[in-house]
C-alpha cells in the first residue's frame, strides 16, 4: 500500500514523531495534525496546525484531507495527562481530555472510513496507555484512555467486514517524550528505580512504540483487530517478590 496516506495526530515530538518517521520510511504520505510542525526532510510529509480539542476545526480539516488524499491509515497519538488526585479532579480537564482522546478520534474516523470502505482496506491505531489499567492521579487520563480501548473494540466489530482493522497500542513509561519528562525530569533519581521495577529493566523509547504501530498498520496484519498491544516492558503485568 505504498504511497497511500496516513493521518497521524500529535506527530511533532516523541512517540508521534517516531511514528511519522517510521511511516515515511515505508514510503507512505504522512499528514501530521498537531500544534507544532514536525521537522523532517521528507517531501511526503504535510504538517497541518490543529487544536484537536476544537471539534469544528477537526471536522473541517479531516473532511478536507479525506477529499484530497487516499487515506488508508489513521494513527491517533495526541494526548495529555492533566493529573490530579480524585479530590482535586477538575471536570473541565476531563472534558478537554475526552475531546482530544475520544472526540477527535471519532471525528477523524468518520471522515476517513468511507474511503477505507470503498477500497476494502484500512488501518486505525489508537494510542492509549498502560495507565488505562489504573495509576494514581490519572482519573481523567485513565478514564479516557481506557475508553479508547473499548471504542476500538466496538469499531473493530463494525468495520472488520470491510477490511478495516482497529487496534490500540498502550505505551508504558517512555523516557524520551515531553510528557514523561514533565513528570520525571531527565536528571531525576527516580529513573533508576523505575527501570528496576520493569521486567525488562529499562525505560521505553519512542521507537519501541513506533515499531508496534508499524506492525499493526502493516498490510500483512489484517487478521489482528480489536486488540490492545501493551508496549511497556512488562510493566502491565504487576510483580510480586517472594
C-alpha positions in Angstrom: 0.0 0.0 0.0 2.9 2.3 -0.7 2.2 6.0 -1.4 -1.2 5.8 0.4 -1.7 8.4 3.1 -1.7 8.1 6.9 -3.0 10.7 9.3 -1.0 11.0 12.5 -2.1 13.2 15.3 0.4 14.8 17.7 3.3 13.9 15.3 5.7 16.7 16.1 7.6 15.2 19.0 8.3 12.0 21.0 6.2 9.0 20.1 4.3 10.8 17.4 7.5 11.9 15.6 8.8 8.4 15.8 5.6 7.0 14.2 5.7 9.6 11.4 9.4 8.8 10.7 8.7 5.1 10.5 5.7 5.6 8.2 7.8 7.9 6.0 10.5 5.3 5.8 7.8 2.9 4.5 7.1 5.4 1.7 3.7 6.5 2.9 2.5 10.0 2.7 2.0 11.3 6.3 -0.3 14.2 7.3 0.7 15.3 10.8 -2.0 17.1 12.7 -0.5 18.8 15.7 0.1 22.2 17.4 3.6 22.3 16.1 5.2 21.1 12.8 7.4 18.0 12.6 10.8 19.0 11.2 11.6 16.2 8.7 13.2 16.4 5.3 10.7 14.1 3.5 8.6 15.6 0.7 6.0 13.0 1.7 5.2 14.9 4.9 2.5 17.5 5.3 2.1 19.4 8.6 -1.3 20.9 9.5 -1.5 23.0 12.6 -4.6 21.9 14.6 -6.0 22.1 18.1 -7.6 18.7 18.5 -9.9 20.0 21.2 -11.6 22.3 18.6 -14.4 20.0 17.4 -15.4 22.1 14.4 -11.8 22.7 13.3 -11.0 18.9 13.5 -14.1 18.1 11.4 -13.2 20.7 8.7 -9.6 19.6 8.5 -10.5 15.9 8.5 -13.0 16.3 5.7 -10.5 18.3 3.6 -7.9 15.6 4.0 -10.3 12.9 3.0 -11.2 14.8 -0.1 -7.6 15.4 -1.2 -5.9 12.1 -0.2 -6.4 8.4 -0.4 -6.3 7.8 3.4 -5.6 4.2 4.3 -4.3 4.8 7.9 -5.3 6.8 10.9 -3.0 6.9 13.9 -4.5 8.9 16.8 -1.5 9.5 19.0 -2.1 13.0 20.5 -2.7 13.1 24.2 -2.2 14.8 27.5 -2.4 14.0 31.2 -3.9 16.8 33.4 -3.0 14.8 36.6 -4.9 15.2 39.9 -5.9 13.2 42.9 -9.6 12.4 42.8 -10.4 15.1 45.4 -8.9 17.7 43.1 -10.1 16.5 39.7 -11.4 19.3 37.5 -14.2 18.2 35.3 -13.2 20.8 32.7 -9.9 18.9 32.4 -11.9 15.7 31.9 -14.0 17.3 29.2 -10.8 18.5 27.5 -9.1 15.1 27.6 -12.4 13.4 26.4 -12.4 15.7 23.4 -8.8 15.2 22.5 -8.6 11.5 23.2 -12.1 10.3 22.1 -14.0 13.1 20.4 -11.2 13.9 17.9 -10.7 10.2 17.2 -14.4 9.8 16.3 -14.4 12.8 14.1 -11.3 11.8 12.2 -12.5 8.2 11.8 -15.9 9.4 10.5 -14.1 11.4 7.8 -11.8 8.6 6.5 -13.9 5.4 7.0 -16.0 6.0 3.8 -12.8 6.0 1.7 -11.4 3.0 3.5 -14.6 1.1 2.9 -14.6 1.9 -0.8 -11.2 0.2 -1.2 -11.9 -2.5 1.3 -8.7 -1.6 3.3 -7.9 0.5 6.3 -5.8 0.6 9.4 -6.8 2.5 12.5 -4.5 2.5 15.6 -5.3 4.5 18.7 -2.5 5.2 21.2 -3.8 4.5 24.7 -1.7 3.9 27.8 -0.7 1.4 30.3 -2.2 3.9 32.8 -5.6 2.8 31.5 -5.3 -0.1 33.9 -5.0 2.5 36.8 -2.4 4.9 38.1 -2.6 7.4 40.9 -3.5 11.0 39.9 -4.8 9.8 36.5 -8.6 9.8 36.9 -9.3 11.8 33.7 -6.4 10.3 31.8 -7.1 6.7 32.6 -10.8 7.1 32.1 -10.4 8.4 28.6 -7.5 6.2 27.6 -9.4 3.0 28.7 -12.4 4.5 26.9 -10.3 4.4 23.7 -9.8 0.7 24.2 -13.5 -0.1 24.4 -14.2 2.2 21.5 -11.6 0.4 19.3 -13.1 -2.9 20.1 -16.5 -1.6 19.0 -15.1 -0.2 15.8 -13.3 -3.5 15.1 -16.6 -5.3 15.3 -18.3 -2.8 13.0 -15.5 -2.4 10.4 -13.8 -5.8 10.1 -16.1 -6.9 7.3 -14.8 -4.0 5.2 -11.1 -4.9 5.5 -10.5 -2.2 8.2 -8.7 -3.2 11.3 -8.8 -1.2 14.6 -6.3 -1.7 17.4 -4.8 0.2 20.2 -1.2 0.4 21.4 -0.7 1.1 25.1 2.8 2.5 26.0 4.2 2.2 29.4 6.9 4.7 30.6 8.5 6.1 27.5 11.5 8.1 28.6 12.2 10.3 25.5 8.9 12.2 25.5 7.9 15.6 26.7 5.0 14.1 28.7 7.3 11.8 30.6 9.9 14.5 31.2 7.2 16.8 32.6 6.5 14.1 35.3 10.0 12.7 35.8 12.9 15.1 34.8 15.9 13.6 33.0 18.1 14.1 36.0 15.7 12.6 38.5 16.9 9.9 40.9 13.6 8.1 40.2 14.7 6.9 36.7 16.9 4.1 38.0 14.2 2.9 40.4 11.6 3.0 37.7 13.7 1.0 35.3 14.5 -1.6 38.0 10.7 -2.1 38.6 10.1 -3.0 35.0 10.7 -6.7 34.0 13.0 -5.8 31.1 14.9 -3.4 33.4 14.8 -0.4 31.2 12.5 2.5 30.3 10.9 2.6 26.9 11.9 4.8 23.9 9.5 6.3 21.3 10.8 3.9 18.7 9.6 1.0 20.7 6.0 2.3 20.3 6.5 3.3 16.6 7.6 -0.3 15.9 4.4 -1.7 17.4 2.3 0.8 15.4 4.1 -0.1 12.2 3.3 -3.7 12.8 -0.4 -3.2 13.3 -0.6 -0.7 10.4 1.1 -3.1 8.0 -1.0 -4.7 5.2 0.1 -8.1 6.5 -1.6 -7.6 9.9 -5.2 -7.9 8.5 -6.1 -10.8 10.9 -5.4 -8.7 14.0 -8.2 -6.4 15.2 -9.8 -5.2 18.4 -6.7 -5.8 20.3 -4.5 -3.8 22.7 -0.8 -4.2 22.4 1.0 -3.2 25.6 4.4 -1.7 24.9 5.5 -1.4 28.4 8.5 -3.7 29.1 6.2 -5.9 31.1 5.1 -3.1 33.5 1.4 -4.0 33.0 2.0 -7.5 34.4 2.4 -6.5 38.0 5.0 -8.2 40.1 5.3 -10.0 43.4 8.6 -10.6 45.0 8.7 -13.9 47.0 
